[in-house]
């Protein structure tokens, strides 16, 4: 991928508004069937084209990835062919069939029946039209009612679209946009139903089947590194009795917020959370921290935290007892009047407050 410094970092609303579909096809996936039901043509009205343009725009809000090995990633090769031969109808059809075949092959019998849409489209990036590929897995929903051509059943048209995209987002099971050029600092933006919100920009943002089909890994950008630093600092802290994991997380979040838009690294975080009155304990914690972060490839990472990119869920600590009581707070325990201790092998949580409101 080019190192052009003009590469855009994110798809903006202006870019989404400029999306224009060039070629469009879908193929039908029935889990119990061995073969994909390949179509040869799909006729769209202007209204339906607007519907799918919105669907592509919706697909652009997701987690950024790069190809693990672009030279040997089948999807990368297929998308290069599609973008490089925009006017070749036969190549588009053959390539879309290969993509649908590979999609089905990478998924197990738990996959819901539906359709795999393959489309080439353009949008304006830095005021210049650039070409991309979108792949969308849409579960069967009463959104689209297709009509097969009587003479050629591989050709279909839609009778109607009964609901708007907004009302039927649940039908979109998986979606991805692929950039095989150098418009962006990522190769793929992908989203999977049920894995948005707090799971976005994390290792579990998409499932293994979809990840294997795409042949991708997380783009280690600021947002990803920041969130990994928060979650793994807390996870590391669970290994040490002298540390309170929720407080460690709170301190890391507070430090990042205080250094909004400033460059920090994992050594700064190590110094923050491994500080201890006893030099021997501090040395042990620092060595443990380095070993843990080495193991996950995060040691030495440098990034620029953004206060607005830390989801509220990452700032909270939430505990649930075996009696189905939930306790939730922001920040360090002592700062909000929460104390947790163990007595006779039981956990005792004490909450001190000036008053308590019933917010149920």
C-alpha positions as CSV (number, residue, x, y, z in Angstrom):
1,X,0.0,0.0,0.0
2,X,1.3,3.5,-0.8
3,X,2.6,5.7,1.9
4,X,1.0,8.8,0.3
5,X,0.6,11.3,3.1
6,X,-2.7,12.5,1.6
7,X,-4.5,9.3,2.4
8,X,-7.7,9.8,4.3
9,X,-8.1,8.2,7.7
10,X,-11.9,7.8,7.7
11,X,-14.9,7.8,5.5
12,X,-16.7,11.1,6.0
13,X,-20.4,12.0,5.6
14,X,-19.4,13.9,2.5
15,X,-17.8,10.8,1.0
16,X,-20.8,8.7,1.9
17,X,-23.1,11.2,0.1
18,X,-21.0,10.8,-3.0
19,X,-21.4,7.0,-3.3
20,X,-22.3,5.8,-6.8
21,X,-23.0,2.2,-7.5
22,X,-21.5,0.8,-10.8
23,X,-22.1,-2.9,-10.8
24,X,-24.4,-4.9,-8.5
25,X,-25.2,-8.6,-8.1
26,X,-26.1,-11.0,-5.4
27,X,-26.0,-14.7,-5.0
28,X,-28.2,-16.8,-2.7
29,X,-26.8,-18.9,0.2
30,X,-28.9,-21.7,1.6
31,X,-27.0,-23.3,4.4
32,X,-28.2,-26.9,3.7
33,X,-27.4,-26.7,0.0
34,X,-23.9,-27.6,-1.2
35,X,-23.8,-25.1,-4.0
36,X,-24.5,-21.3,-4.0
37,X,-27.6,-20.3,-6.1
38,X,-25.7,-18.1,-8.6
39,X,-27.6,-15.3,-10.3
40,X,-26.6,-13.7,-13.6
41,X,-28.4,-10.3,-13.3
42,X,-30.3,-8.2,-10.8
43,X,-32.3,-5.2,-12.1
44,X,-32.6,-2.3,-9.7
45,X,-34.9,0.7,-10.0
46,X,-33.6,4.1,-9.0
47,X,-35.4,3.8,-5.7
48,X,-33.8,0.4,-5.0
49,X,-30.4,1.8,-6.0
50,X,-30.8,4.5,-3.4
51,X,-31.7,1.8,-0.9
52,X,-28.5,-0.2,-1.5
53,X,-26.4,3.0,-1.7
54,X,-27.6,3.6,1.9
55,X,-26.6,0.1,2.8
56,X,-23.1,0.6,1.4
57,X,-22.9,3.9,3.4
58,X,-23.9,2.0,6.5
59,X,-21.2,-0.6,5.8
60,X,-18.6,2.1,6.0
61,X,-19.0,2.5,9.8
62,X,-16.9,-0.2,11.3
63,X,-13.6,-1.5,12.4
64,X,-10.5,-1.0,10.2
65,X,-8.3,-3.9,9.0
66,X,-5.3,-4.6,6.8
67,X,-4.8,-7.8,4.8
68,X,-2.6,-10.3,6.6
69,X,-0.8,-11.1,3.4
70,X,-2.1,-9.0,0.5
71,X,-0.2,-10.9,-2.2
72,X,-1.8,-14.2,-1.1
73,X,-5.2,-13.0,0.0
74,X,-7.8,-14.3,-2.5
75,X,-10.2,-11.5,-1.7
76,X,-7.6,-8.9,-2.4
77,X,-6.8,-10.4,-5.8
78,X,-10.5,-10.6,-6.6
79,X,-11.1,-7.0,-5.7
80,X,-8.1,-5.8,-7.6
81,X,-9.6,-7.5,-10.7
82,X,-13.0,-5.9,-10.1
83,X,-11.7,-2.4,-9.6
84,X,-9.2,-2.7,-12.5
85,X,-11.9,-3.9,-14.9
86,X,-15.0,-1.8,-14.0
87,X,-16.6,-2.2,-17.4
88,X,-16.1,-6.0,-17.9
89,X,-19.5,-7.5,-17.1
90,X,-18.3,-11.1,-17.6
91,X,-15.4,-10.7,-15.2
92,X,-17.6,-9.0,-12.6
93,X,-20.0,-11.9,-12.7
94,X,-17.3,-14.6,-12.5
95,X,-15.5,-12.8,-9.7
96,X,-18.7,-12.3,-7.7
97,X,-19.4,-16.0,-8.0
98,X,-15.9,-16.8,-6.6
99,X,-16.4,-14.4,-3.7
100,X,-19.8,-15.9,-2.9
101,X,-18.4,-19.4,-3.1
102,X,-15.5,-18.5,-0.8
103,X,-17.9,-16.8,1.6
104,X,-20.0,-20.0,1.9
105,X,-16.9,-22.2,2.2
106,X,-15.6,-20.2,5.2
107,X,-18.8,-20.5,7.2
108,X,-20.4,-23.4,9.0
109,X,-23.9,-24.8,9.2
110,X,-24.9,-22.2,11.8
111,X,-24.8,-19.5,9.1
112,X,-28.3,-18.1,8.4
113,X,-29.8,-18.4,4.9
114,X,-29.5,-15.2,3.0
115,X,-27.8,-13.4,0.1
116,X,-24.3,-12.2,-0.5
117,X,-24.2,-8.8,-2.3
118,X,-21.1,-7.9,-4.3
119,X,-21.0,-4.4,-5.7
120,X,-18.4,-2.0,-7.2
121,X,-18.9,1.7,-6.3
122,X,-17.1,5.0,-6.3
123,X,-17.0,7.9,-4.0
124,X,-15.1,11.2,-3.8
125,X,-12.0,11.1,-1.7
126,X,-10.0,14.3,-1.6
127,X,-12.4,15.6,-4.3
128,X,-11.3,12.8,-6.7
129,X,-13.5,9.7,-7.6
130,X,-12.1,6.5,-6.3
131,X,-13.4,3.0,-6.8
132,X,-14.1,0.4,-4.1
133,X,-15.8,-3.0,-3.6
134,X,-18.5,-3.7,-1.0
135,X,-19.6,-7.2,0.2
136,X,-22.8,-7.5,2.3
137,X,-24.4,-10.6,3.8
138,X,-28.1,-9.9,4.2
139,X,-30.2,-12.5,6.1
140,X,-33.6,-13.3,4.7
141,X,-36.0,-10.6,5.9
142,X,-39.3,-9.4,4.4
143,X,-37.5,-6.4,3.0
144,X,-37.0,-7.6,-0.6
145,X,-39.4,-9.6,-2.6
146,X,-37.6,-10.9,-5.7
147,X,-39.1,-11.9,-9.0
148,X,-37.4,-14.5,-11.2
149,X,-37.4,-14.1,-14.9
150,X,-39.6,-16.7,-16.5
151,X,-37.2,-17.4,-19.3
152,X,-34.0,-17.2,-17.3
153,X,-34.4,-17.8,-13.5
154,X,-30.8,-16.6,-12.9
155,X,-32.1,-13.1,-13.6
156,X,-34.1,-11.3,-10.9
157,X,-35.8,-8.0,-10.2
158,X,-37.4,-6.6,-7.0
159,X,-41.1,-6.1,-6.7
160,X,-40.8,-3.7,-3.8
161,X,-38.8,-2.6,-0.8
162,X,-41.3,-2.7,2.0
163,X,-39.1,-1.1,4.7
164,X,-36.3,1.4,4.9
165,X,-32.7,0.4,5.7
166,X,-33.0,2.1,9.0
167,X,-35.9,-0.1,10.0
168,X,-34.2,-3.3,8.8
169,X,-30.6,-2.9,10.0
170,X,-31.0,-6.2,11.7
171,X,-31.1,-7.9,8.4
172,X,-27.5,-6.9,7.7
173,X,-25.5,-9.7,9.2
174,X,-22.0,-8.9,7.9
175,X,-20.6,-6.1,5.8
176,X,-17.2,-5.0,4.4
177,X,-15.8,-2.3,2.2
178,X,-12.5,-3.1,0.5
179,X,-10.0,-0.5,-0.7
180,X,-7.3,-2.0,-2.9
181,X,-5.9,1.4,-3.8
182,X,-4.2,3.9,-1.6
183,X,-7.1,6.1,-0.7
184,X,-7.1,5.1,3.0
185,X,-4.7,3.8,5.6
186,X,-6.8,0.6,5.9
187,X,-7.6,-2.2,3.4
188,X,-10.9,-3.3,4.8
189,X,-13.7,-1.8,7.0
190,X,-15.8,-4.6,8.4
191,X,-18.8,-4.9,10.7
192,X,-20.7,-7.9,12.0
193,X,-24.1,-7.8,13.6
194,X,-24.1,-7.9,17.4
195,X,-20.4,-6.9,17.5
196,X,-20.7,-3.1,17.4
197,X,-20.5,-0.6,20.2
198,X,-17.9,-1.6,22.8
199,X,-16.6,-4.5,20.6
200,X,-15.8,-2.1,17.7
201,X,-12.0,-1.6,17.2
202,X,-11.2,-4.7,19.2
203,X,-10.0,-8.2,18.5
204,X,-13.6,-9.5,18.6
205,X,-15.2,-6.9,16.3
206,X,-15.8,-9.7,13.8
207,X,-15.9,-13.5,14.1
208,X,-13.3,-15.9,13.0
209,X,-15.2,-17.1,10.0
210,X,-15.6,-13.6,8.6
211,X,-12.0,-12.7,9.5
212,X,-10.7,-15.8,7.7
213,X,-12.8,-15.0,4.6
214,X,-11.5,-11.5,4.5
215,X,-7.9,-12.6,5.4
216,X,-7.4,-9.6,7.7
217,X,-6.0,-8.4,11.0
218,X,-6.8,-5.3,13.0
219,X,-5.3,-2.0,11.9
220,X,-3.2,-0.9,14.8
221,X,-4.3,2.7,14.8
222,X,-4.6,5.1,17.7
223,X,-8.1,4.0,18.7
224,X,-7.3,0.3,18.6
225,X,-4.0,0.8,20.6
226,X,-5.7,3.0,23.1
227,X,-8.5,0.6,23.8
228,X,-6.1,-2.4,23.9
229,X,-3.9,-0.5,26.4
230,X,-7.0,0.0,28.7
231,X,-8.3,-3.5,28.5
232,X,-5.0,-5.3,28.9
233,X,-3.8,-3.1,31.7
234,X,-6.8,-4.2,33.7
235,X,-6.4,-7.9,32.6
236,X,-2.7,-7.8,33.6
237,X,-3.6,-6.3,37.0
238,X,-5.8,-9.3,37.8
239,X,-2.6,-11.3,38.2
240,X,-1.4,-9.3,41.2
241,X,-3.0,-9.2,44.6
242,X,-1.6,-5.8,45.5
243,X,-3.5,-4.2,42.6
244,X,-7.2,-3.4,42.2
245,X,-7.9,-4.1,38.5
246,X,-10.8,-1.7,38.2
247,X,-8.7,1.1,39.7
248,X,-5.8,0.3,37.4
249,X,-8.2,0.7,34.5
250,X,-9.6,3.9,35.9
251,X,-6.1,5.4,36.3
252,X,-5.2,4.5,32.7
253,X,-8.4,6.1,31.4
254,X,-7.8,9.2,33.5
255,X,-4.2,9.4,32.3
256,X,-5.3,9.2,28.7
257,X,-8.0,11.8,29.1
258,X,-5.4,14.1,30.7
259,X,-3.1,13.6,27.8
260,X,-5.7,14.1,25.1
261,X,-4.1,14.6,21.6
262,X,-0.6,14.1,23.1
263,X,1.7,11.2,22.2
264,X,2.2,8.6,25.0
265,X,3.6,5.1,25.0
266,X,3.2,1.9,27.1
267,X,6.3,2.8,29.2
268,X,4.3,5.8,30.5
269,X,1.4,3.5,31.4
270,X,3.8,1.1,33.1
271,X,5.3,3.9,35.2
272,X,1.8,5.0,36.2
273,X,0.4,1.7,37.3
274,X,3.5,-0.1,38.6
275,X,4.5,2.6,40.9
276,X,4.8,1.2,44.5
277,X,6.2,2.2,47.9
278,X,8.4,-0.9,47.9
279,X,11.2,-0.9,45.3
280,X,11.2,-4.7,45.1
281,X,7.5,-4.9,44.4
282,X,7.7,-2.1,41.8
283,X,10.5,-4.0,40.0
284,X,8.5,-7.2,40.1
285,X,5.4,-5.4,38.7
286,X,7.4,-3.7,36.0
287,X,9.0,-7.0,34.9
288,X,5.6,-8.7,34.9
289,X,4.1,-5.8,32.9
290,X,6.8,-6.0,30.3
291,X,6.5,-9.7,29.9
292,X,2.7,-9.6,29.6
293,X,2.7,-6.7,27.0
294,X,5.5,-8.5,25.1
295,X,3.3,-11.6,24.9
296,X,0.4,-9.6,23.2
297,X,2.7,-7.4,21.0
298,X,1.8,-4.2,22.8
299,X,5.0,-3.4,24.7
300,X,6.6,-0.2,23.5
301,X,3.6,0.8,21.5
302,X,3.2,4.6,21.0
303,X,-0.1,6.3,20.3
304,X,-2.1,9.5,20.7
305,X,-5.1,9.1,22.9
306,X,-8.3,10.9,22.1
307,X,-10.7,11.7,25.0
308,X,-13.7,11.4,22.6
309,X,-12.6,7.9,21.4
310,X,-12.9,6.2,24.8
311,X,-16.3,4.6,24.9
312,X,-18.3,5.2,28.2
313,X,-18.4,1.4,28.7
314,X,-14.5,1.4,28.8
315,X,-14.7,4.0,31.6
316,X,-17.1,2.0,33.8
317,X,-16.6,-0.8,36.2
318,X,-19.6,-3.1,36.6
319,X,-19.8,-6.0,39.1
320,X,-22.6,-8.5,39.4
321,X,-23.0,-10.8,42.4
322,X,-24.4,-14.4,42.4
323,X,-27.5,-12.8,44.0
324,X,-28.1,-10.9,40.8
325,X,-27.1,-7.5,42.3
326,X,-25.3,-5.2,40.0
327,X,-22.9,-2.4,41.2
328,X,-21.6,0.1,38.6
329,X,-19.4,3.2,38.9
330,X,-17.0,5.5,37.1
331,X,-13.4,6.1,38.2
332,X,-11.5,4.7,41.2
333,X,-13.3,2.9,43.9
334,X,-12.2,5.1,46.8
335,X,-13.2,8.2,44.9
336,X,-16.8,7.1,44.6
337,X,-17.1,5.5,48.1
338,X,-16.9,1.8,47.1
339,X,-14.9,-0.6,49.1
340,X,-14.4,-4.3,48.3
341,X,-12.9,-6.9,50.6
342,X,-12.9,-10.6,51.4
343,X,-14.2,-11.9,54.7
344,X,-14.5,-15.6,55.5
345,X,-14.2,-16.5,51.8
346,X,-17.0,-14.1,50.9
347,X,-16.8,-10.8,49.0
348,X,-18.1,-7.8,51.0
349,X,-18.8,-4.6,49.0
350,X,-19.4,-1.4,51.1
351,X,-20.8,1.7,49.5
352,X,-20.7,5.0,51.3
353,X,-22.7,8.0,50.1
354,X,-24.4,11.1,51.4
355,X,-27.7,10.0,50.0
356,X,-29.1,7.3,47.7
357,X,-31.8,7.8,45.0
358,X,-34.1,5.1,43.7
359,X,-33.7,5.5,39.9
360,X,-35.7,2.4,38.9
